[in-house]
C-alpha cells in the first residue's frame, strides 16, 4: 500500500516537473510563438492555426520551428524524432 502511494507521489512530481519545464520553454518564446505552441498543445495543426490566423502556412511553421530551436538550445537537446518523409 505504501509503495502505491509513493509511486503516485513520484508520478505527480514528474508531471509537475514537465509542466515547469514547459512553462520555462514557453517563457523563452515571443508572444506569437507562445500562442501558436499553446494551440499545438491543444491539438491544432499548423495548417489549422494558419487558417484561423489568416496567415500563410510557412509563417506559422517558421514561428513554431524557431520556438522549437529555442527549446532545444536551452535544454541541450540535440535531436528530436522527426517523422519519415
PyMOL commands that set and color helices and strands:
alter all, ss='L'
color gray80, all
select helices_A, chain A and resi 2-27+31-41+46-53+57-75
alter helices_A, ss='H'
color red, helices_A
deselect
rebuild
show_as cartoon
